[in-house]
């Protein structure tokens, strides 16, 4: 899914969680095996829209 350039993650922790989740899923697809160190909750992919703030163009600056 394409994420517009003017979106920002609400926190670096959210970015890390999403990135790890998608990389783990990609590894499963390419290698056919889940990473043995992952917990079940890490396997749930969170939609990008839930991790992003309001676009910069819609924010008001005072």
PDB file of N, CA, C and O in Angstrom:
ATOM      1  N   UNK A   1       0.846  -1.188   0.000  1.00  0.00           N
ATOM      2  CA  UNK A   1       0.000   0.000   0.000  1.00  0.00           C
ATOM      3  C   UNK A   1       0.881   1.237   0.000  1.00  0.00           C
ATOM      4  O   UNK A   1       1.844   1.312   0.762  1.00  0.00           O
ATOM      5  N   UNK A   2       0.565   2.197  -0.837  1.00  0.00           N
ATOM      6  CA  UNK A   2       1.334   3.431  -0.917  1.00  0.00           C
ATOM      7  C   UNK A   2       0.946   4.368   0.216  1.00  0.00           C
ATOM      8  O   UNK A   2      -0.237   4.596   0.467  1.00  0.00           O
ATOM      9  N   UNK A   3       1.936   4.903   0.889  1.00  0.00           N
ATOM     10  CA  UNK A   3       1.709   5.878   1.952  1.00  0.00           C
ATOM     11  C   UNK A   3       2.163   7.238   1.425  1.00  0.00           C
ATOM     12  O   UNK A   3       3.319   7.385   1.029  1.00  0.00           O
ATOM     13  N   UNK A   4       1.268   8.240   1.412  1.00  0.00           N
ATOM     14  CA  UNK A   4       1.644   9.560   0.908  1.00  0.00           C
ATOM     15  C   UNK A   4       2.840  10.145   1.662  1.00  0.00           C
ATOM     16  O   UNK A   4       3.031   9.884   2.849  1.00  0.00           O
ATOM     17  N   UNK A   5       3.639  10.938   0.948  1.00  0.00           N
ATOM     18  CA  UNK A   5       4.850  11.520   1.531  1.00  0.00           C
ATOM     19  C   UNK A   5       4.576  12.434   2.709  1.00  0.00           C
ATOM     20  O   UNK A   5       5.436  12.586   3.576  1.00  0.00           O
ATOM     21  N   UNK A   6       3.395  13.050   2.765  1.00  0.00           N
ATOM     22  CA  UNK A   6       3.133  14.017   3.838  1.00  0.00           C
ATOM     23  C   UNK A   6       2.525  13.370   5.082  1.00  0.00           C
ATOM     24  O   UNK A   6       2.069  14.086   5.973  1.00  0.00           O
ATOM     25  N   UNK A   7       2.506  12.051   5.169  1.00  0.00           N
ATOM     26  CA  UNK A   7       2.063  11.372   6.382  1.00  0.00           C
ATOM     27  C   UNK A   7       3.254  11.136   7.297  1.00  0.00           C
ATOM     28  O   UNK A   7       4.381  10.946   6.841  1.00  0.00           O
ATOM     29  N   UNK A   8       2.983  11.151   8.596  1.00  0.00           N
ATOM     30  CA  UNK A   8       4.011  10.868   9.591  1.00  0.00           C
ATOM     31  C   UNK A   8       3.464   9.831  10.562  1.00  0.00           C
ATOM     32  O   UNK A   8       2.266   9.794  10.843  1.00  0.00           O
ATOM     33  N   UNK A   9       4.357   8.991  11.068  1.00  0.00           N
ATOM     34  CA  UNK A   9       3.943   8.047  12.099  1.00  0.00           C
ATOM     35  C   UNK A   9       3.742   8.794  13.409  1.00  0.00           C
ATOM     36  O   UNK A   9       4.461   9.749  13.704  1.00  0.00           O
ATOM     37  N   UNK A  10       2.770   8.359  14.186  1.00  0.00           N
ATOM     38  CA  UNK A  10       2.473   9.005  15.456  1.00  0.00           C
ATOM     39  C   UNK A  10       3.632   8.874  16.432  1.00  0.00           C
ATOM     40  O   UNK A  10       3.807   9.738  17.291  1.00  0.00           O
ATOM     41  N   UNK A  11       4.426   7.817  16.321  1.00  0.00           N
ATOM     42  CA  UNK A  11       5.611   7.661  17.163  1.00  0.00           C
ATOM     43  C   UNK A  11       6.566   6.682  16.497  1.00  0.00           C
ATOM     44  O   UNK A  11       6.166   5.898  15.636  1.00  0.00           O
ATOM     45  N   UNK A  12       7.811   6.732  16.894  1.00  0.00           N
ATOM     46  CA  UNK A  12       8.808   5.813  16.343  1.00  0.00           C
ATOM     47  C   UNK A  12       8.494   4.378  16.750  1.00  0.00           C
ATOM     48  O   UNK A  12       8.804   3.443  16.012  1.00  0.00           O
ATOM     49  N   UNK A  13       7.881   4.197  17.919  1.00  0.00           N
ATOM     50  CA  UNK A  13       7.515   2.850  18.353  1.00  0.00           C
ATOM     51  C   UNK A  13       6.486   2.237  17.409  1.00  0.00           C
ATOM     52  O   UNK A  13       6.566   1.050  17.093  1.00  0.00           O
ATOM     53  N   UNK A  14       5.519   3.036  16.957  1.00  0.00           N
ATOM     54  CA  UNK A  14       4.522   2.538  16.014  1.00  0.00           C
ATOM     55  C   UNK A  14       5.182   2.166  14.693  1.00  0.00           C
ATOM     56  O   UNK A  14       4.859   1.138  14.099  1.00  0.00           O
ATOM     57  N   UNK A  15       6.106   3.005  14.238  1.00  0.00           N
ATOM     58  CA  UNK A  15       6.829   2.698  13.006  1.00  0.00           C
ATOM     59  C   UNK A  15       7.570   1.375  13.135  1.00  0.00           C
ATOM     60  O   UNK A  15       7.493   0.527  12.246  1.00  0.00           O
ATOM     61  N   UNK A  16       8.292   1.195  14.248  1.00  0.00           N
ATOM     62  CA  UNK A  16       9.049  -0.041  14.470  1.00  0.00           C
ATOM     63  C   UNK A  16       8.136  -1.261  14.477  1.00  0.00           C
ATOM     64  O   UNK A  16       8.470  -2.287  13.884  1.00  0.00           O
ATOM     65  N   UNK A  17       6.993  -1.161  15.138  1.00  0.00           N
ATOM     66  CA  UNK A  17       6.069  -2.294  15.230  1.00  0.00           C
ATOM     67  C   UNK A  17       5.525  -2.659  13.849  1.00  0.00           C
ATOM     68  O   UNK A  17       5.471  -3.834  13.486  1.00  0.00           O
ATOM     69  N   UNK A  18       5.126  -1.646  13.086  1.00  0.00           N
ATOM     70  CA  UNK A  18       4.593  -1.896  11.749  1.00  0.00           C
ATOM     71  C   UNK A  18       5.673  -2.469  10.841  1.00  0.00           C
ATOM     72  O   UNK A  18       5.434  -3.439  10.122  1.00  0.00           O
ATOM     73  N   UNK A  19       6.858  -1.873  10.872  1.00  0.00           N
ATOM     74  CA  UNK A  19       7.951  -2.353  10.022  1.00  0.00           C
ATOM     75  C   UNK A  19       8.310  -3.798  10.361  1.00  0.00           C
ATOM     76  O   UNK A  19       8.459  -4.626   9.462  1.00  0.00           O
ATOM     77  N   UNK A  20       8.447  -4.103  11.638  1.00  0.00           N
ATOM     78  CA  UNK A  20       8.770  -5.471  12.047  1.00  0.00           C
ATOM     79  C   UNK A  20       7.691  -6.455  11.606  1.00  0.00           C
ATOM     80  O   UNK A  20       7.993  -7.554  11.142  1.00  0.00           O
ATOM     81  N   UNK A  21       6.446  -6.054  11.754  1.00  0.00           N
ATOM     82  CA  UNK A  21       5.329  -6.910  11.390  1.00  0.00           C
ATOM     83  C   UNK A  21       5.337  -7.230   9.896  1.00  0.00           C
ATOM     84  O   UNK A  21       5.175  -8.384   9.499  1.00  0.00           O
ATOM     85  N   UNK A  22       5.528  -6.194   9.070  1.00  0.00           N
ATOM     86  CA  UNK A  22       5.531  -6.409   7.626  1.00  0.00           C
ATOM     87  C   UNK A  22       6.764  -7.180   7.173  1.00  0.00           C
ATOM     88  O   UNK A  22       6.666  -8.010   6.269  1.00  0.00           O
ATOM     89  N   UNK A  23       7.912  -6.928   7.772  1.00  0.00           N
ATOM     90  CA  UNK A  23       9.111  -7.679   7.422  1.00  0.00           C
ATOM     91  C   UNK A  23       8.986  -9.146   7.818  1.00  0.00           C
ATOM     92  O   UNK A  23       9.432 -10.030   7.085  1.00  0.00           O
ATOM     93  N   UNK A  24       8.383  -9.406   8.970  1.00  0.00           N
ATOM     94  CA  UNK A  24       8.154 -10.794   9.385  1.00  0.00           C
ATOM     95  C   UNK A  24       7.232 -11.504   8.397  1.00  0.00           C
ATOM     96  O   UNK A  24       7.476 -12.654   8.032  1.00  0.00           O
ATOM     97  N   UNK A  25       6.190 -10.830   7.972  1.00  0.00           N
ATOM     98  CA  UNK A  25       5.251 -11.441   7.019  1.00  0.00           C
ATOM     99  C   UNK A  25       5.939 -11.682   5.681  1.00  0.00           C
ATOM    100  O   UNK A  25       5.731 -12.724   5.060  1.00  0.00           O
ATOM    101  N   UNK A  26       6.749 -10.741   5.235  1.00  0.00           N
ATOM    102  CA  UNK A  26       7.485 -10.916   3.984  1.00  0.00           C
ATOM    103  C   UNK A  26       8.432 -12.109   4.082  1.00  0.00           C
ATOM    104  O   UNK A  26       8.554 -12.888   3.137  1.00  0.00           O
ATOM    105  N   UNK A  27       9.099 -12.251   5.224  1.00  0.00           N
ATOM    106  CA  UNK A  27       9.985 -13.382   5.446  1.00  0.00           C
ATOM    107  C   UNK A  27       9.210 -14.702   5.373  1.00  0.00           C
ATOM    108  O   UNK A  27       9.698 -15.676   4.800  1.00  0.00           O
ATOM    109  N   UNK A  28       8.012 -14.736   5.948  1.00  0.00           N
ATOM    110  CA  UNK A  28       7.176 -15.938   5.876  1.00  0.00           C
ATOM    111  C   UNK A  28       6.824 -16.276   4.430  1.00  0.00           C
ATOM    112  O   UNK A  28       6.863 -17.438   4.027  1.00  0.00           O
ATOM    113  N   UNK A  29       6.483 -15.253   3.660  1.00  0.00           N
ATOM    114  CA  UNK A  29       6.096 -15.467   2.263  1.00  0.00           C
ATOM    115  C   UNK A  29       7.287 -15.987   1.451  1.00  0.00           C
ATOM    116  O   UNK A  29       7.157 -16.940   0.683  1.00  0.00           O
ATOM    117  N   UNK A  30       8.447 -15.350   1.630  1.00  0.00           N
ATOM    118  CA  UNK A  30       9.616 -15.724   0.841  1.00  0.00           C
ATOM    119  C   UNK A  30      10.257 -17.030   1.286  1.00  0.00           C
ATOM    120  O   UNK A  30      10.706 -17.814   0.450  1.00  0.00           O
ATOM    121  N   UNK A  31      10.305 -17.274   2.584  1.00  0.00           N
ATOM    122  CA  UNK A  31      11.011 -18.441   3.109  1.00  0.00           C
ATOM    123  C   UNK A  31      10.077 -19.581   3.504  1.00  0.00           C
ATOM    124  O   UNK A  31      10.515 -20.722   3.653  1.00  0.00           O
ATOM    125  N   UNK A  32       8.804 -19.277   3.673  1.00  0.00           N
ATOM    126  CA  UNK A  32       7.848 -20.308   4.021  1.00  0.00           C
ATOM    127  C   UNK A  32       7.814 -20.669   5.490  1.00  0.00           C
ATOM    128  O   UNK A  32       7.083 -21.577   5.884  1.00  0.00           O
ATOM    129  N   UNK A  33       8.593 -19.975   6.311  1.00  0.00           N
ATOM    130  CA  UNK A  33       8.627 -20.284   7.738  1.00  0.00           C
ATOM    131  C   UNK A  33       8.563 -19.001   8.557  1.00  0.00           C
ATOM    132  O   UNK A  33       9.207 -18.010   8.212  1.00  0.00           O
ATOM    133  N   UNK A  34       7.790 -19.016   9.639  1.00  0.00           N
ATOM    134  CA  UNK A  34       7.789 -17.861  10.532  1.00  0.00           C
ATOM    135  C   UNK A  34       9.079 -17.810  11.344  1.00  0.00           C
ATOM    136  O   UNK A  34       9.727 -18.834  11.561  1.00  0.00           O
ATOM    137  N   UNK A  35       9.435 -16.641  11.777  1.00  0.00           N
ATOM    138  CA  UNK A  35      10.603 -16.473  12.642  1.00  0.00           C
ATOM    139  C   UNK A  35      10.284 -17.091  13.999  1.00  0.00           C
ATOM    140  O   UNK A  35       9.290 -16.711  14.617  1.00  0.00           O
ATOM    141  N   UNK A  36      11.101 -18.039  14.485  1.00  0.00           N
ATOM    142  CA  UNK A  36      10.780 -18.724  15.744  1.00  0.00           C
ATOM    143  C   UNK A  36      10.778 -17.802  16.962  1.00  0.00           C
ATOM    144  O   UNK A  36      10.199 -18.156  17.989  1.00  0.00           O
ATOM    145  N   UNK A  37      11.408 -16.632  16.876  1.00  0.00           N
ATOM    146  CA  UNK A  37      11.458 -15.714  18.004  1.00  0.00           C
ATOM    147  C   UNK A  37      10.247 -14.808  18.118  1.00  0.00           C
ATOM    148  O   UNK A  37      10.129 -14.052  19.083  1.00  0.00           O
ATOM    149  N   UNK A  38       9.348 -14.872  17.153  1.00  0.00           N
ATOM    150  CA  UNK A  38       8.184 -13.979  17.160  1.00  0.00           C
ATOM    151  C   UNK A  38       7.078 -14.517  18.048  1.00  0.00           C
ATOM    152  O   UNK A  38       6.867 -15.725  18.151  1.00  0.00           O
ATOM    153  N   UNK A  39       6.379 -13.592  18.685  1.00  0.00           N
ATOM    154  CA  UNK A  39       5.200 -13.982  19.458  1.00  0.00           C
ATOM    155  C   UNK A  39       3.978 -13.900  18.545  1.00  0.00           C
ATOM    156  O   UNK A  39       4.038 -13.294  17.475  1.00  0.00           O
ATOM    157  N   UNK A  40       2.893 -14.497  18.960  1.00  0.00           N
ATOM    158  CA  UNK A  40       1.675 -14.524  18.144  1.00  0.00           C
ATOM    159  C   UNK A  40       1.137 -13.124  17.891  1.00  0.00           C
ATOM    160  O   UNK A  40       0.608 -12.856  16.812  1.00  0.00           O
ATOM    161  N   UNK A  41       1.261 -12.223  18.867  1.00  0.00           N
ATOM    162  CA  UNK A  41       0.711 -10.876  18.682  1.00  0.00           C
ATOM    163  C   UNK A  41       1.479 -10.083  17.642  1.00  0.00           C
ATOM    164  O   UNK A  41       0.918  -9.164  17.045  1.00  0.00           O
ATOM    165  N   UNK A  42       2.752 -10.406  17.402  1.00  0.00           N
ATOM    166  CA  UNK A  42       3.533  -9.721  16.380  1.00  0.00           C
ATOM    167  C   UNK A  42       3.118 -10.114  14.973  1.00  0.00           C
ATOM    168  O   UNK A  42       3.438  -9.410  14.015  1.00  0.00           O
ATOM    169  N   UNK A  43       2.404 -11.239  14.835  1.00  0.00           N
ATOM    170  CA  UNK A  43       2.016 -11.723  13.527  1.00  0.00           C
ATOM    171  C   UNK A  43       0.812 -10.988  12.948  1.00  0.00           C
ATOM    172  O   UNK A  43       0.503 -11.148  11.767  1.00  0.00           O
ATOM    173  N   UNK A  44       0.141 -10.200  13.748  1.00  0.00           N
ATOM    174  CA  UNK A  44      -1.035  -9.467  13.291  1.00  0.00           C
ATOM    175  C   UNK A  44      -0.580  -8.211  12.555  1.00  0.00           C
ATOM    176  O   UNK A  44       0.130  -7.377  13.117  1.00  0.00           O
ATOM    177  N   UNK A  45      -0.989  -8.082  11.306  1.00  0.00           N
ATOM    178  CA  UNK A  45      -0.631  -6.907  10.525  1.00  0.00           C
ATOM    179  C   UNK A  45      -1.633  -5.799  10.805  1.00  0.00           C
ATOM    180  O   UNK A  45      -2.843  -5.999  10.691  1.00  0.00           O
ATOM    181  N   UNK A  46      -1.131  -4.648  11.166  1.00  0.00           N
ATOM    182  CA  UNK A  46      -1.967  -3.502  11.483  1.00  0.00           C
ATOM    183  C   UNK A  46      -2.032  -2.620  10.241  1.00  0.00           C
ATOM    184  O   UNK A  46      -0.994  -2.294   9.664  1.00  0.00           O
ATOM    185  N   UNK A  47      -3.232  -2.230   9.820  1.00  0.00           N
ATOM    186  CA  UNK A  47      -3.340  -1.363   8.639  1.00  0.00           C
ATOM    187  C   UNK A  47      -2.557  -0.060   8.836  1.00  0.00           C
ATOM    188  O   UNK A  47      -2.550   0.512   9.927  1.00  0.00           O
ATOM    189  N   UNK A  48      -1.909   0.392   7.785  1.00  0.00           N
ATOM    190  CA  UNK A  48      -1.135   1.635   7.862  1.00  0.00           C
ATOM    191  C   UNK A  48      -1.983   2.795   8.369  1.00  0.00           C
ATOM    192  O   UNK A  48      -1.497   3.635   9.126  1.00  0.00           O
ATOM    193  N   UNK A  49      -3.240   2.846   7.959  1.00  0.00           N
ATOM    194  CA  UNK A  49      -4.083   3.978   8.326  1.00  0.00           C
ATOM    195  C   UNK A  49      -4.246   4.126   9.834  1.00  0.00           C
ATOM    196  O   UNK A  49      -4.488   5.232  10.319  1.00  0.00           O
ATOM    197  N   UNK A  50      -4.119   3.043  10.577  1.00  0.00           N
ATOM    198  CA  UNK A  50      -4.247   3.114  12.027  1.00  0.00           C
ATOM    199  C   UNK A  50      -2.966   3.616  12.689  1.00  0.00           C
ATOM    200  O   UNK A  50      -2.980   3.967  13.869  1.00  0.00           O
ATOM    201  N   UNK A  51      -1.873   3.653  11.957  1.00  0.00           N
ATOM    202  CA  UNK A  51      -0.594   4.047  12.516  1.00  0.00           C
ATOM    203  C   UNK A  51      -0.189   5.469  12.129  1.00  0.00           C
ATOM    204  O   UNK A  51       0.827   5.981  12.601  1.00  0.00           O
ATOM    205  N   UNK A  52      -0.974   6.094  11.281  1.00  0.00           N
ATOM    206  CA  UNK A  52      -0.582   7.390  10.749  1.00  0.00           C
ATOM    207  C   UNK A  52      -1.380   8.527  11.362  1.00  0.00           C
ATOM    208  O   UNK A  52      -2.541   8.374  11.743  1.00  0.00           O
ATOM    209  N   UNK A  53      -0.719   9.668  11.444  1.00  0.00           N
ATOM    210  CA  UNK A  53      -1.391  10.873  11.923  1.00  0.00           C
ATOM    211  C   UNK A  53      -2.108  11.562  10.773  1.00  0.00           C
ATOM    212  O   UNK A  53      -2.109  11.084   9.638  1.00  0.00           O
ATOM    213  N   UNK A  54      -2.701  12.670  11.089  1.00  0.00           N
ATOM    214  CA  UNK A  54      -3.328  13.511  10.077  1.00  0.00           C
ATOM    215  C   UNK A  54      -2.261  13.980   9.095  1.00  0.00           C
ATOM    216  O   UNK A  54      -1.152  14.314   9.512  1.00  0.00           O
ATOM    217  N   UNK A  55      -2.572  14.011   7.791  1.00  0.00           N
ATOM    218  CA  UNK A  55      -1.583  14.499   6.828  1.00  0.00           C
ATOM    219  C   UNK A  55      -1.121  15.909   7.178  1.00  0.00           C
ATOM    220  O   UNK A  55      -1.893  16.714   7.698  1.00  0.00           O
ATOM    221  N   UNK A  56       0.126  16.195   6.892  1.00  0.00           N
ATOM    222  CA  UNK A  56       0.699  17.509   7.207  1.00  0.00           C
ATOM    223  C   UNK A  56      -0.112  18.636   6.572  1.00  0.00           C
ATOM    224  O   UNK A  56      -0.245  19.712   7.155  1.00  0.00           O
ATOM    225  N   UNK A  57      -0.648  18.395   5.389  1.00  0.00           N
ATOM    226  CA  UNK A  57      -1.421  19.434   4.704  1.00  0.00           C
ATOM    227  C   UNK A  57      -2.715  19.785   5.426  1.00  0.00           C
ATOM    228  O   UNK A  57      -3.276  20.853   5.180  1.00  0.00           O
ATOM    229  N   UNK A  58      -3.206  18.916   6.314  1.00  0.00           N
ATOM    230  CA  UNK A  58      -4.446  19.175   7.041  1.00  0.00           C
ATOM    231  C   UNK A  58      -4.202  19.676   8.461  1.00  0.00           C
ATOM    232  O   UNK A  58      -5.158  20.006   9.164  1.00  0.00           O
ATOM    233  N   UNK A  59      -2.952  19.740   8.897  1.00  0.00           N
ATOM    234  CA  UNK A  59      -2.655  20.215  10.247  1.00  0.00           C
ATOM    235  C   UNK A  59      -2.627  21.736  10.279  1.00  0.00           C
ATOM    236  O   UNK A  59      -2.238  22.382   9.307  1.00  0.00           O
ATOM    237  N   UNK A  60      -3.041  22.291  11.395  1.00  0.00           N
ATOM    238  CA  UNK A  60      -2.967  23.742  11.537  1.00  0.00           C
ATOM    239  C   UNK A  60      -1.762  24.086  12.405  1.00  0.00           C
ATOM    240  O   UNK A  60      -1.522  23.458  13.436  1.00  0.00           O
ATOM    241  N   UNK A  61      -1.021  25.076  11.975  1.00  0.00           N
ATOM    242  CA  UNK A  61       0.154  25.524  12.714  1.00  0.00           C
ATOM    243  C   UNK A  61      -0.122  26.919  13.244  1.00  0.00           C
ATOM    244  O   UNK A  61      -0.576  27.801  12.515  1.00  0.00           O
ATOM    245  N   UNK A  62       0.162  27.103  14.530  1.00  0.00           N
ATOM    246  CA  UNK A  62      -0.084  28.424  15.131  1.00  0.00           C
ATOM    247  C   UNK A  62       1.203  29.043  15.558  1.00  0.00           C
ATOM    248  O   UNK A  62       1.208  30.155  16.086  1.00  0.00           O
TER     249      UNK A  62
END
